[in-house]
């Protein structure tokens, strides 16, 4: 009995110190006080009614407070299976930024990127890994699915990007990044209020692509973290090298070359 009372008082003190359930304790204290006063003396019905109404008002007001729910991380930290087709993610885009070691998965939808973004006047920036930097490539080979040949995927992506660059020289840009940041990043409409992005964390020797952790962030959900990752892409872009700088391949379309 004494232990229960002690624990009860400790809980009350802890709630007071953290500002929890104050209204409930106030109503309870007033109720206890009224019972005691009614036992030892007369308390007018008007006072009782006033106190009861005040208690009800406090309880109703407390019910309007938003609940501080702990977020379900399984609804925030997702894997690739939780996302729909890439086409749906980039639908209605005016601008698209992508970084991936080879960006092979995104470039499988090159025709859709062209028809839905580039042909409608939108812009695309693509960053892939610089295959000439051995240290970074060796690191990626320890991280990525070993079933796939990274160099082969990058070569294929470069062929697609060069073709797209020749066709849309003012709308598509691509660069090669020398450092492996450990994640992939896709940003849709970075400067728009309806912008959204997804970050995929590669991890260490994570052979199953579908199991990699993804975070999807809309600007409307968190401007702070959206702008954090947007800035990360800008920094990576500034550090990237052009096709000409790495391979001596000009960005200019054939008709513009001297």
GUKOL-472804 format. One record per residue (C-alpha): residue number from 1; x, y, z. Coordinates in steps of 0.5 Angstrom, whole numbers, plus 2048, in hexadecimal, padded with zeros to 3 digits. Each point is the difference from the previous one (the first is absolute). Layout:
<n=NUM | xx=X | yy=Y | zz=Z>
...
// end
This chain:
<n=1 | xx=800 | yy=800 | zz=800>
<n=2 | xx=805 | yy=805 | zz=802>
<n=3 | xx=805 | yy=7FE | zz=7FA>
<n=4 | xx=7FA | yy=801 | zz=7FB>
<n=5 | xx=7FE | yy=807 | zz=803>
<n=6 | xx=808 | yy=802 | zz=800>
<n=7 | xx=800 | yy=7FE | zz=7F8>
<n=8 | xx=7FA | yy=804 | zz=7FF>
<n=9 | xx=803 | yy=806 | zz=804>
<n=10 | xx=806 | yy=7FF | zz=7FC>
<n=11 | xx=7FC | yy=800 | zz=7F9>
<n=12 | xx=7FC | yy=806 | zz=802>
<n=13 | xx=807 | yy=804 | zz=801>
<n=14 | xx=803 | yy=7FD | zz=7FA>
<n=15 | xx=7F9 | yy=803 | zz=7FC>
<n=16 | xx=801 | yy=806 | zz=803>
<n=17 | xx=807 | yy=801 | zz=7FF>
<n=18 | xx=7FF | yy=7FF | zz=7F9>
<n=19 | xx=7FA | yy=803 | zz=7FF>
<n=20 | xx=7FB | yy=7FA | zz=7FE>
<n=21 | xx=7F9 | yy=7FF | zz=803>
<n=22 | xx=800 | yy=807 | zz=804>
<n=23 | xx=7F8 | yy=801 | zz=7FE>
<n=24 | xx=7FE | yy=7F9 | zz=802>
<n=25 | xx=804 | yy=801 | zz=807>
<n=26 | xx=7FD | yy=807 | zz=801>
<n=27 | xx=7F9 | yy=7FD | zz=7FF>
<n=28 | xx=801 | yy=7FA | zz=804>
<n=29 | xx=803 | yy=805 | zz=806>
<n=30 | xx=7FA | yy=804 | zz=800>
<n=31 | xx=7FB | yy=7FA | zz=800>
<n=32 | xx=804 | yy=7FE | zz=806>
<n=33 | xx=7FF | yy=806 | zz=803>
<n=34 | xx=7F9 | yy=801 | zz=7FF>
<n=35 | xx=7FF | yy=7F9 | zz=803>
<n=36 | xx=803 | yy=802 | zz=806>
<n=37 | xx=7FD | yy=807 | zz=801>
<n=38 | xx=7F9 | yy=7FC | zz=7FF>
<n=39 | xx=802 | yy=7FB | zz=805>
<n=40 | xx=802 | yy=805 | zz=806>
<n=41 | xx=7FB | yy=806 | zz=7FE>
<n=42 | xx=7FB | yy=803 | zz=7FB>
<n=43 | xx=802 | yy=801 | zz=7F9>
<n=44 | xx=7FB | yy=804 | zz=7FC>
<n=45 | xx=7FD | yy=7FD | zz=7FA>
<n=46 | xx=802 | yy=806 | zz=7FC>
<n=47 | xx=807 | yy=7FF | zz=801>
<n=48 | xx=800 | yy=7F9 | zz=7FF>
<n=49 | xx=7FD | yy=801 | zz=7F9>
<n=50 | xx=805 | yy=805 | zz=7FE>
<n=51 | xx=806 | yy=7FC | zz=802>
<n=52 | xx=7FD | yy=7FA | zz=7FC>
<n=53 | xx=7FF | yy=804 | zz=7FA>
<n=54 | xx=807 | yy=803 | zz=801>
<n=55 | xx=802 | yy=7F9 | zz=800>
<n=56 | xx=7FC | yy=7FE | zz=7FA>
<n=57 | xx=803 | yy=806 | zz=7FC>
<n=58 | xx=807 | yy=7FE | zz=802>
<n=59 | xx=7FF | yy=7F9 | zz=7FE>
<n=60 | xx=7FD | yy=802 | zz=7F9>
<n=61 | xx=806 | yy=804 | zz=7FF>
<n=62 | xx=805 | yy=7FB | zz=802>
<n=63 | xx=7FD | yy=7FC | zz=7FB>
<n=64 | xx=801 | yy=805 | zz=7FA>
<n=65 | xx=808 | yy=7FF | zz=801>
<n=66 | xx=803 | yy=7FC | zz=7FA>
<n=67 | xx=803 | yy=7FA | zz=803>
<n=68 | xx=808 | yy=7FF | zz=800>
<n=69 | xx=800 | yy=7FA | zz=7FC>
<n=70 | xx=806 | yy=7FC | zz=7FF>
<n=71 | xx=801 | yy=7FF | zz=7F8>
<n=72 | xx=800 | yy=7F9 | zz=7FE>
<n=73 | xx=807 | yy=800 | zz=7FC>
<n=74 | xx=7FD | yy=7FA | zz=7FC>
<n=75 | xx=7FC | yy=805 | zz=7FD>
<n=76 | xx=806 | yy=805 | zz=7FF>
<n=77 | xx=806 | yy=7FB | zz=7FE>
<n=78 | xx=7FE | yy=7FC | zz=7FA>
<n=79 | xx=803 | yy=7FC | zz=7FB>
<n=80 | xx=7FF | yy=800 | zz=7F9>
<n=81 | xx=7FA | yy=7FB | zz=800>
<n=82 | xx=7FC | yy=806 | zz=803>
<n=83 | xx=801 | yy=804 | zz=7FA>
<n=84 | xx=7FC | yy=800 | zz=7FA>
<n=85 | xx=803 | yy=800 | zz=7F9>
<n=86 | xx=805 | yy=805 | zz=7FE>
<n=87 | xx=7FC | yy=804 | zz=7FB>
<n=88 | xx=7FB | yy=801 | zz=806>
<n=89 | xx=805 | yy=803 | zz=804>
<n=90 | xx=802 | yy=805 | zz=7FB>
<n=91 | xx=7F9 | yy=802 | zz=7FD>
<n=92 | xx=7FF | yy=807 | zz=7FE>
<n=93 | xx=807 | yy=802 | zz=801>
<n=94 | xx=803 | yy=806 | zz=7FE>
<n=95 | xx=807 | yy=7FF | zz=802>
<n=96 | xx=803 | yy=7F9 | zz=802>
<n=97 | xx=807 | yy=7FF | zz=804>
<n=98 | xx=803 | yy=7F9 | zz=801>
<n=99 | xx=806 | yy=7FD | zz=803>
<n=100 | xx=801 | yy=7F9 | zz=800>
<n=101 | xx=807 | yy=7FC | zz=7FF>
<n=102 | xx=7FE | yy=7FE | zz=7F9>
<n=103 | xx=7F8 | yy=803 | zz=800>
<n=104 | xx=7FF | yy=7FA | zz=7FC>
<n=105 | xx=7F9 | yy=7FF | zz=803>
<n=106 | xx=7FE | yy=807 | zz=7FE>
<n=107 | xx=803 | yy=800 | zz=7F9>
<n=108 | xx=7FC | yy=7FA | zz=7FE>
<n=109 | xx=7FA | yy=805 | zz=800>
<n=110 | xx=804 | yy=804 | zz=7FC>
<n=111 | xx=7FA | yy=800 | zz=7FB>
<n=112 | xx=7FB | yy=803 | zz=805>
<n=113 | xx=805 | yy=805 | zz=803>
<n=114 | xx=801 | yy=803 | zz=7F9>
<n=115 | xx=7F8 | yy=800 | zz=7FE>
<n=116 | xx=7FE | yy=802 | zz=807>
<n=117 | xx=805 | yy=805 | zz=802>
<n=118 | xx=805 | yy=802 | zz=7FA>
<n=119 | xx=7FB | yy=800 | zz=7FA>
<n=120 | xx=7FC | yy=805 | zz=805>
<n=121 | xx=805 | yy=805 | zz=801>
<n=122 | xx=802 | yy=7FD | zz=807>
<n=123 | xx=808 | yy=7FF | zz=802>
<n=124 | xx=804 | yy=7FA | zz=803>
<n=125 | xx=806 | yy=7FF | zz=803>
<n=126 | xx=803 | yy=7FA | zz=801>
<n=127 | xx=806 | yy=7FE | zz=804>
<n=128 | xx=804 | yy=7F9 | zz=800>
<n=129 | xx=806 | yy=7FD | zz=803>
<n=130 | xx=807 | yy=802 | zz=7FC>
<n=131 | xx=802 | yy=7F9 | zz=7FE>
<n=132 | xx=808 | yy=802 | zz=7FF>
<n=133 | xx=800 | yy=802 | zz=808>
<n=134 | xx=802 | yy=7F9 | zz=802>
<n=135 | xx=800 | yy=801 | zz=808>
<n=136 | xx=7F9 | yy=802 | zz=7FF>
<n=137 | xx=7FE | yy=7FA | zz=7FB>
<n=138 | xx=803 | yy=7FB | zz=805>
<n=139 | xx=7FC | yy=803 | zz=806>
<n=140 | xx=7FA | yy=7FF | zz=7FC>
<n=141 | xx=801 | yy=7F9 | zz=7FE>
<n=142 | xx=800 | yy=7FF | zz=807>
<n=143 | xx=7F9 | yy=803 | zz=801>
<n=144 | xx=7FC | yy=7FE | zz=7FA>
<n=145 | xx=7FD | yy=7FA | zz=7FE>
<n=146 | xx=806 | yy=7FC | zz=7FD>
<n=147 | xx=7FB | yy=7FC | zz=7FB>
<n=148 | xx=801 | yy=807 | zz=7FC>
<n=149 | xx=806 | yy=802 | zz=7FC>
<n=150 | xx=801 | yy=807 | zz=802>
<n=151 | xx=804 | yy=802 | zz=7FB>
<n=152 | xx=7FC | yy=7FD | zz=7FB>
<n=153 | xx=7FA | yy=804 | zz=803>
<n=154 | xx=803 | yy=807 | zz=800>
<n=155 | xx=803 | yy=7FF | zz=7F8>
<n=156 | xx=7F8 | yy=7FE | zz=7FE>
<n=157 | xx=7FE | yy=806 | zz=804>
<n=158 | xx=805 | yy=805 | zz=7FD>
<n=159 | xx=7FE | yy=7FE | zz=7F9>
<n=160 | xx=7F9 | yy=801 | zz=802>
<n=161 | xx=802 | yy=807 | zz=803>
<n=162 | xx=804 | yy=802 | zz=7FA>
<n=163 | xx=7FA | yy=7FF | zz=7FB>
<n=164 | xx=7FB | yy=803 | zz=804>
<n=165 | xx=805 | yy=806 | zz=801>
<n=166 | xx=801 | yy=801 | zz=7F8>
<n=167 | xx=7F9 | yy=800 | zz=800>
<n=168 | xx=7FE | yy=805 | zz=805>
<n=169 | xx=807 | yy=804 | zz=801>
<n=170 | xx=7FC | yy=806 | zz=804>
<n=171 | xx=7FC | yy=7FB | zz=804>
<n=172 | xx=804 | yy=7FA | zz=803>
<n=173 | xx=806 | yy=801 | zz=803>
<n=174 | xx=805 | yy=7FA | zz=803>
<n=175 | xx=806 | yy=800 | zz=804>
<n=176 | xx=804 | yy=7FA | zz=803>
<n=177 | xx=802 | yy=800 | zz=808>
<n=178 | xx=806 | yy=7FE | zz=803>
<n=179 | xx=7FE | yy=7FF | zz=807>
<n=180 | xx=7FB | yy=7FA | zz=802>
<n=181 | xx=7FB | yy=804 | zz=805>
<n=182 | xx=7FD | yy=7F9 | zz=802>
<n=183 | xx=7F9 | yy=802 | zz=7FE>
<n=184 | xx=7FC | yy=801 | zz=7F9>
<n=185 | xx=7FC | yy=806 | zz=800>
<n=186 | xx=7FA | yy=802 | zz=7FB>
<n=187 | xx=7FD | yy=807 | zz=801>
<n=188 | xx=7FA | yy=802 | zz=7FC>
<n=189 | xx=7FE | yy=808 | zz=7FF>
<n=190 | xx=806 | yy=802 | zz=805>
<n=191 | xx=7FE | yy=807 | zz=800>
<n=192 | xx=7F8 | yy=7FF | zz=800>
<n=193 | xx=7FC | yy=800 | zz=806>
<n=194 | xx=7FD | yy=7F9 | zz=7FE>
<n=195 | xx=807 | yy=7FD | zz=800>
<n=196 | xx=802 | yy=7FA | zz=802>
<n=197 | xx=806 | yy=7FB | zz=801>
<n=198 | xx=802 | yy=7F9 | zz=802>
<n=199 | xx=806 | yy=7FE | zz=803>
<n=200 | xx=803 | yy=7F9 | zz=7FF>
<n=201 | xx=805 | yy=7FE | zz=805>
<n=202 | xx=805 | yy=7FB | zz=7FD>
<n=203 | xx=803 | yy=7FD | zz=806>
<n=204 | xx=806 | yy=7FB | zz=801>
<n=205 | xx=800 | yy=7F9 | zz=7FB>
<n=206 | xx=7F8 | yy=801 | zz=800>
<n=207 | xx=7FF | yy=7FB | zz=7FA>
<n=208 | xx=7F9 | yy=801 | zz=800>
<n=209 | xx=7FE | yy=806 | zz=7FC>
<n=210 | xx=7F8 | yy=800 | zz=802>
<n=211 | xx=802 | yy=800 | zz=808>
<n=212 | xx=804 | yy=806 | zz=800>
<n=213 | xx=7FD | yy=806 | zz=804>
<n=214 | xx=7FC | yy=805 | zz=7FD>
<n=215 | xx=7FE | yy=807 | zz=803>
<n=216 | xx=7FB | yy=804 | zz=7FC>
<n=217 | xx=7FF | yy=807 | zz=801>
<n=218 | xx=7FC | yy=805 | zz=7FE>
<n=219 | xx=801 | yy=808 | zz=801>
<n=220 | xx=7F9 | yy=801 | zz=803>
<n=221 | xx=802 | yy=7FA | zz=805>
<n=222 | xx=807 | yy=803 | zz=802>
<n=223 | xx=803 | yy=806 | zz=7FC>
<n=224 | xx=806 | yy=7FF | zz=805>
<n=225 | xx=802 | yy=7F9 | zz=7FE>
<n=226 | xx=7FD | yy=801 | zz=7F9>
<n=227 | xx=805 | yy=806 | zz=7FF>
<n=228 | xx=806 | yy=7FC | zz=803>
<n=229 | xx=800 | yy=7FB | zz=7FB>
<n=230 | xx=7FE | yy=805 | zz=7FB>
<n=231 | xx=807 | yy=803 | zz=802>
<n=232 | xx=803 | yy=7FA | zz=800>
<n=233 | xx=7FF | yy=7FF | zz=7F9>
<n=234 | xx=802 | yy=807 | zz=7FE>
<n=235 | xx=807 | yy=7FF | zz=803>
<n=236 | xx=801 | yy=7F9 | zz=7FD>
<n=237 | xx=7FE | yy=803 | zz=7F9>
<n=238 | xx=805 | yy=806 | zz=801>
<n=239 | xx=805 | yy=7FA | zz=802>
<n=240 | xx=7FF | yy=7FC | zz=7FA>
<n=241 | xx=804 | yy=800 | zz=7F9>
<n=242 | xx=7FD | yy=801 | zz=7F9>
<n=243 | xx=801 | yy=7FA | zz=7FB>
<n=244 | xx=805 | yy=804 | zz=7FD>
<n=245 | xx=804 | yy=801 | zz=806>
<n=246 | xx=800 | yy=7F9 | zz=801>
<n=247 | xx=800 | yy=7FD | zz=7F9>
<n=248 | xx=801 | yy=805 | zz=7FC>
<n=249 | xx=7F9 | yy=800 | zz=7FD>
<n=250 | xx=7FD | yy=807 | zz=7FE>
<n=251 | xx=7F9 | yy=801 | zz=803>
<n=252 | xx=7FF | yy=804 | zz=7F9>
<n=253 | xx=7FB | yy=7FD | zz=7FB>
<n=254 | xx=804 | yy=7FE | zz=7FA>
<n=255 | xx=7FD | yy=806 | zz=7FC>
<n=256 | xx=803 | yy=805 | zz=805>
<n=257 | xx=807 | yy=7FD | zz=800>
<n=258 | xx=806 | yy=803 | zz=7FC>
// end
